[in-house]
């Protein structure tokens, strides 16, 4: 049986990827004291497996880490099936659409921020929250125009908590597409008016109902599909020191393309039209075969 080549943890991670990747949280419960809660509406971006540990990464940079005991496991249920189960041993519950992912009898559960050097508290205090109607948008514009790293890309700056808060990774992809901005354009190439336009659009969307989980996405999660604006193909790469996934259209997101910086850009090797969970599963299977 080919699945026996993979470890139990790898098989559980594969099931979680199929059920969760690209979907937003409808509800979440953690029966442990953790540093960071899981936010309803945040989107699951990655599922990682290391030994007996499974990490689930969300678009707001939060990571849920679970370590399995010998009897512990992650299981995926339809909601109706889960409601008939005895649920006492479940320490984590994540609902997406009509599915429940349950972490049963883990030995460790914790949450933390995914690695991002710009989140370190010694680097400065947080910028204004764009989801707050009373926030100072002009301060955000000033922080963008005066950004210390002139070679930083606009994609990096949008996730820099010192400049502005409220932008998760899904929204970052959609905002760049809306403004037709090349993700790797240097922030120093944008004029003050362009920075103001970007900040104003972001604040307007975040403060409106359009920021709900019922939104329709133009590029996020649509790798290999047709761009609804130009009929080009949506691409996906990993970007930044935190190596976050980024979806974009290379055909119509061309504003400031001539100033683009390729630092920290890793081409995504998932073939167009192939679900990331399928590609990761087959890649892990091939590695296990070679090492075995």
C-alpha positions in Angstrom: 0.0 0.0 0.0 1.7 3.2 -1.2 0.3 5.3 1.7 2.3 3.1 4.2 5.5 4.6 2.8 4.5 7.9 4.4 4.4 8.4 8.2 1.1 8.7 10.0 1.8 12.4 10.6 2.4 13.0 6.9 -0.8 11.2 6.0 -2.8 13.3 8.5 -1.2 16.5 7.1 -2.1 15.5 3.6 -5.8 15.1 4.7 -5.7 18.5 6.4 -4.3 20.1 3.2 -7.1 18.8 1.1 -9.8 19.8 3.6 -8.4 23.2 4.7 -6.0 24.9 2.3 -7.5 28.1 0.8 -10.6 28.0 3.0 -11.5 30.5 5.7 -12.3 29.6 9.4 -16.0 29.7 10.2 -15.3 28.8 13.9 -12.4 27.6 16.0 -12.0 26.3 19.5 -8.7 25.5 21.3 -9.1 23.8 24.7 -5.7 25.0 25.9 -4.3 28.4 27.0 -2.5 29.7 23.9 -0.7 32.9 23.1 -2.8 33.8 20.1 -6.4 32.8 19.2 -7.5 31.7 15.8 -9.5 34.5 14.0 -12.8 33.7 12.3 -12.4 34.7 8.6 -8.7 34.0 8.4 -7.6 31.7 5.6 -5.5 28.5 6.0 -2.4 28.8 3.8 -0.2 25.9 4.6 0.0 22.7 6.6 3.5 21.5 7.5 4.6 18.2 9.0 7.8 17.7 11.0 8.3 14.4 12.8 5.2 14.0 15.1 4.4 17.8 14.8 1.8 19.4 12.5 1.7 23.1 11.9 -1.2 25.0 10.3 -0.4 28.4 9.0 -3.0 31.1 8.5 -3.0 34.2 6.3 -2.6 36.6 9.2 0.7 35.0 10.1 -0.6 32.9 13.0 0.7 29.4 13.3 -1.0 26.6 15.2 1.5 23.9 16.3 0.4 20.5 17.5 2.5 17.6 18.7 0.9 14.2 18.6 1.0 11.7 21.4 1.2 8.1 20.5 -2.6 7.9 20.5 -3.2 11.4 19.1 -4.2 12.3 15.6 -5.9 14.9 13.4 -9.1 13.8 11.7 -11.5 15.5 9.3 -15.3 15.0 9.6 -18.4 16.3 7.9 -20.2 18.4 10.5 -23.1 16.0 10.8 -20.8 13.1 11.4 -18.8 15.1 14.0 -22.0 15.9 15.9 -22.5 12.2 16.5 -19.0 11.7 17.9 -17.8 11.7 21.5 -15.8 14.9 21.5 -14.1 14.9 24.9 -10.6 14.2 23.7 -10.6 16.9 21.0 -8.3 19.8 22.0 -8.6 21.8 18.7 -11.6 22.2 16.4 -11.5 24.1 13.2 -14.6 24.5 11.0 -14.4 25.4 7.3 -17.5 25.3 5.2 -19.2 21.9 6.0 -16.1 20.2 7.5 -14.6 20.0 11.0 -10.9 19.3 11.5 -10.3 17.9 15.0 -7.0 17.4 16.8 -7.6 14.5 19.2 -5.5 13.8 22.2 -2.3 15.8 21.3 0.6 16.1 23.7 1.2 19.8 22.9 -0.8 22.7 21.5 0.5 26.2 21.0 0.2 29.2 18.7 2.7 31.7 17.6 3.5 34.2 14.8 5.2 32.7 11.7 8.8 34.0 11.4 8.9 37.6 10.2 11.8 39.8 11.3 9.6 42.9 10.9 7.3 41.7 13.8 10.1 41.9 16.4 9.1 44.4 19.1 12.6 46.0 19.2 12.1 47.2 15.7 9.4 49.7 16.6 5.8 50.0 17.6 2.8 49.0 15.4 1.4 51.3 12.8 -2.2 52.4 12.4 -5.0 49.8 12.1 -6.7 50.2 8.7 -9.8 48.5 9.9 -10.4 51.3 12.4 -12.5 54.1 10.9 -10.7 56.6 13.2 -7.2 55.6 12.1 -4.7 58.1 10.7 -4.3 57.2 7.0 -1.9 60.1 6.5 0.5 58.5 9.0 0.4 55.3 7.0 1.2 57.2 3.8 4.1 59.0 5.6 5.5 55.7 6.9 5.4 54.2 3.3 7.0 57.3 1.7 9.7 57.4 4.4 10.3 53.6 4.5 13.9 53.0 5.5 14.6 50.1 3.2 14.4 51.7 -0.3 14.8 48.3 -2.0 11.8 46.7 -0.1 9.0 45.6 -2.3 5.4 46.9 -1.9 4.4 43.3 -1.2 6.7 43.3 1.8 5.7 46.7 3.1 2.0 45.9 3.1 2.6 43.1 5.7 4.9 45.3 7.8 3.1 45.9 11.1 5.1 49.0 11.8 3.5 50.7 8.7 -0.1 49.5 8.9 -2.1 46.8 10.5 -5.2 44.9 9.4 -3.8 43.5 6.1 -3.5 39.7 6.0 -1.9 37.8 3.2 -5.1 37.0 1.3 -6.1 40.7 1.4 -2.6 41.7 0.4 -2.8 39.6 -2.8 -6.3 41.0 -3.6 -5.3 44.6 -2.9 -2.2 44.5 -5.2 -4.4 43.0 -8.0 -7.1 45.7 -7.5 -4.4 48.4 -7.8 -2.7 46.6 -10.8 0.6 46.8 -8.9 3.5 44.5 -9.6 4.1 42.7 -6.2 7.9 43.2 -6.5 7.8 46.9 -7.3 10.0 48.8 -4.9 8.1 50.9 -2.4 10.4 53.8 -3.1 9.1 53.9 -6.7 5.6 54.8 -5.6 4.7 58.5 -5.4 2.9 59.9 -2.4 -0.4 60.1 -4.3 0.0 56.4 -5.2 0.7 55.5 -1.6 -2.4 57.4 -0.5 -4.5 55.7 -3.2 -3.3 52.3 -2.0 -3.9 53.0 1.7 -7.3 54.6 1.0 -8.5 51.6 -1.0 -7.3 49.2 1.6 -9.0 51.1 4.5 -12.3 51.4 2.5 -12.5 47.7 1.9 -11.4 46.6 5.4 -13.9 49.0 7.0 -16.8 47.7 4.8 -18.7 44.5 4.6 -16.6 43.5 1.6 -13.9 42.3 4.1 -16.2 39.5 5.3 -15.4 35.8 4.5 -18.2 35.8 1.8 -16.0 37.9 -0.5 -15.2 36.7 -4.0 -11.4 36.4 -4.6 -9.8 37.5 -7.8 -6.4 35.9 -7.5 -5.8 34.2 -4.1 -6.0 30.5 -4.4 -6.5 30.6 -8.2 -3.1 29.4 -9.4 -3.2 28.5 -13.1 -6.7 29.9 -13.6 -7.7 32.7 -15.9 -7.5 36.3 -14.6 -11.0 37.8 -14.7 -9.7 41.2 -15.7 -7.3 40.4 -18.6 -7.7 36.6 -19.2 -4.0 36.1 -18.3 -2.9 33.3 -16.0 -2.8 33.7 -12.2 0.6 32.8 -10.8 1.8 31.9 -7.3 5.2 32.5 -5.8 6.7 32.6 -2.3 8.1 36.0 -1.3 9.8 37.9 1.5 12.0 36.9 4.4 8.9 35.2 5.9 8.5 33.2 2.6 4.7 33.9 2.4 2.7 32.6 -0.5 1.6 35.3 -3.0 -0.9 35.0 -5.9 -0.9 37.6 -8.7 -1.4 38.1 -12.5 1.8 38.8 -14.3 -0.1 40.1 -17.4 -2.1 42.9 -15.8 -0.3 43.7 -12.6 2.4 45.7 -14.3 2.4 49.1 -12.6 6.0 49.9 -11.6 7.1 46.5 -13.0 10.3 48.2 -14.2 11.4 48.8 -10.7 10.8 45.3 -9.4 13.2 43.6 -7.0 13.6 39.8 -7.1 15.1 39.4 -3.7 13.4 36.8 -1.5 11.3 35.6 -4.5 10.9 31.9 -4.8 9.1 30.5 -7.8 6.3 28.1 -6.7 6.8 24.7 -8.3 3.2 23.5 -8.1 2.0 22.9 -11.7 -1.0 25.0 -12.9 -4.3 23.4 -12.2 -2.9 21.0 -9.6 -4.2 21.3 -6.0 -1.3 22.2 -3.7 -2.2 19.3 -1.4 -1.9 16.8 -4.2 1.4 18.1 -5.3 2.9 18.1 -1.7 1.6 14.6 -1.1 3.1 13.2 -4.2 6.4 15.1 -3.5 6.6 13.6 0.0 5.8 10.2 -1.4 8.6 10.4 -3.9 11.0 11.6 -1.2 10.0 8.7 1.1 10.5 6.2 -1.7 14.0 7.5 -2.4 15.0 7.5 1.2 13.5 4.1 1.9 
